[in-house]
Amino acid sequence: MHKSLTKILTPKRSIDILKEANQARKHNKPYVLSFIGVNGVGKSTTLAKIAFLFKQQGFSVLVAACDNFRSGAVEQLKVHAKCLDVPLFDRGYKDDPAIIAFDAIRMAKNKGIEVVLIDTAGRMQGNEKLMRALSRLVILN
């Protein structure tokens, strides 16, 4: 059991998000990260920490509020964005999250913002509606 779990949970490759963001910067494209996972794992909090990291490294950051499923999710991101002094792209609790993300990325391109961090609704793999919305977000962006 230990061996199997270790194998499953051990990353197969290392991802250097700062290096990848610098590559995108060279091509004048925003670097986009979507935060996904089950409910309550800390997606929004981790997003704020990553936004802080990018700001410390001199990147401009836009946060996209695409969790319009959980009550209070947009307000939580507003607090994070205000504390970090980064812009927040949101449409409240309406519109398709994939369209919100798409529009946030388009705005970032137009304004020269280098990093877009997308907060998504927590979802369990058994929730077909939210899983379909997630696949739409990935396909559109």
C-alpha positions as CSV (number, residue, x, y, z in Angstrom):
1,M,0.0,0.0,0.0
2,H,2.8,2.4,1.0
3,K,4.7,1.7,-2.2
4,S,1.6,2.2,-4.4
5,L,0.6,5.5,-2.8
6,T,4.1,6.8,-3.0
7,K,4.3,5.9,-6.7
8,I,0.9,7.6,-7.4
9,L,1.7,10.8,-5.4
10,T,5.3,11.3,-6.6
11,P,5.5,13.9,-9.3
12,K,6.8,12.7,-12.7
13,R,8.3,16.1,-13.6
14,S,9.2,19.4,-12.0
15,I,7.3,22.5,-13.1
16,D,9.0,25.9,-12.7
17,I,6.2,28.4,-12.9
18,L,8.5,31.3,-12.8
19,K,10.5,30.0,-15.7
20,E,7.3,29.3,-17.7
21,A,6.0,32.8,-16.9
22,N,9.3,34.3,-18.1
23,Q,8.9,32.3,-21.4
24,A,5.4,33.6,-21.9
25,R,6.6,37.1,-21.1
26,K,9.2,36.8,-23.9
27,H,6.4,36.0,-26.3
28,N,4.2,38.8,-25.0
29,K,1.6,36.3,-23.8
30,P,0.0,36.1,-20.4
31,Y,1.0,33.1,-18.3
32,V,-2.3,31.5,-17.2
33,L,-2.7,29.2,-14.2
34,S,-6.0,27.6,-13.2
35,F,-6.5,26.5,-9.6
36,I,-8.6,23.3,-9.5
37,G,-9.4,20.8,-6.9
38,V,-12.1,19.5,-4.5
39,N,-13.9,21.7,-2.1
40,G,-12.0,23.1,0.8
41,V,-8.4,22.3,-0.2
42,G,-7.2,25.9,-0.3
43,K,-7.4,26.9,-4.0
44,S,-8.2,30.5,-3.3
45,T,-5.6,30.8,-0.5
46,T,-2.9,29.2,-2.6
47,L,-3.8,31.5,-5.5
48,A,-3.2,34.5,-3.3
49,K,0.2,33.1,-2.2
50,I,1.2,32.5,-5.9
51,A,0.0,36.0,-6.8
52,F,2.3,37.3,-4.1
53,L,5.2,35.3,-5.4
54,F,4.7,36.6,-8.9
55,K,4.4,40.2,-7.7
56,Q,7.7,39.7,-5.7
57,Q,9.3,38.6,-8.9
58,G,8.2,41.7,-10.8
59,F,5.3,40.3,-12.8
60,S,2.0,42.1,-13.2
61,V,-0.9,39.8,-12.1
62,L,-4.6,39.6,-12.7
63,V,-6.9,37.4,-10.6
64,A,-10.0,36.0,-12.3
65,A,-12.9,35.0,-10.1
66,C,-14.4,32.0,-11.9
67,D,-15.9,30.4,-8.8
68,N,-19.5,31.6,-9.1
69,F,-20.8,28.5,-7.4
70,R,-19.7,28.9,-3.8
71,S,-21.3,31.7,-1.8
72,G,-18.7,34.2,-0.7
73,A,-16.0,33.0,-3.2
74,V,-15.9,36.3,-5.1
75,E,-15.8,38.4,-1.9
76,Q,-12.9,36.2,-0.6
77,L,-10.9,36.9,-3.8
78,K,-11.7,40.7,-3.5
79,V,-10.1,40.7,-0.1
80,H,-7.0,38.9,-1.4
81,A,-6.7,41.1,-4.4
82,K,-7.1,44.3,-2.4
83,C,-4.4,43.1,0.2
84,L,-2.1,42.2,-2.7
85,D,-2.9,45.3,-4.7
86,V,-3.7,43.3,-7.8
87,P,-6.7,43.7,-10.1
88,L,-9.6,41.3,-9.9
89,F,-11.7,40.3,-12.9
90,D,-15.1,39.2,-11.8
91,R,-18.7,39.1,-13.0
92,G,-20.2,38.3,-9.6
93,Y,-22.2,35.1,-9.5
94,K,-23.4,35.1,-13.1
95,D,-22.1,34.0,-16.4
96,D,-20.3,30.9,-17.5
97,P,-17.0,30.5,-15.6
98,A,-15.2,29.5,-18.9
99,I,-16.4,32.8,-20.5
100,I,-15.3,34.8,-17.5
101,A,-11.8,33.2,-17.7
102,F,-11.6,33.7,-21.5
103,D,-12.6,37.4,-21.0
104,A,-10.0,37.8,-18.2
105,I,-7.3,36.4,-20.4
106,R,-8.3,38.7,-23.3
107,M,-8.3,41.7,-21.0
108,A,-4.8,40.7,-19.7
109,K,-3.5,40.5,-23.3
110,N,-5.0,43.9,-24.1
111,K,-3.5,45.6,-21.0
112,G,-0.2,43.8,-21.0
113,I,-0.8,41.9,-17.8
114,E,1.8,39.1,-17.6
115,V,0.1,36.5,-15.3
116,V,-3.6,35.5,-15.0
117,L,-4.6,33.3,-12.0
118,I,-8.0,31.6,-12.4
119,D,-9.9,30.6,-9.3
120,T,-12.4,27.8,-10.0
121,A,-15.2,26.2,-8.0
122,G,-14.3,23.2,-5.9
123,R,-15.6,20.0,-7.5
124,M,-15.8,16.4,-6.9
125,Q,-15.3,14.1,-9.8
126,G,-18.9,12.8,-9.4
127,N,-20.5,16.2,-10.0
128,E,-21.1,16.0,-13.7
129,K,-22.3,19.6,-14.1
130,L,-19.2,21.1,-12.5
131,M,-16.8,18.6,-14.3
132,R,-18.4,19.6,-17.6
133,A,-17.9,23.3,-16.7
134,L,-14.3,22.6,-15.9
135,S,-13.7,20.8,-19.3
136,R,-15.3,23.8,-21.0
137,L,-12.9,26.2,-19.1
138,V,-9.9,24.1,-20.2
139,I,-11.1,23.9,-23.9
140,L,-11.8,27.6,-24.2
141,N,-8.6,28.8,-22.5
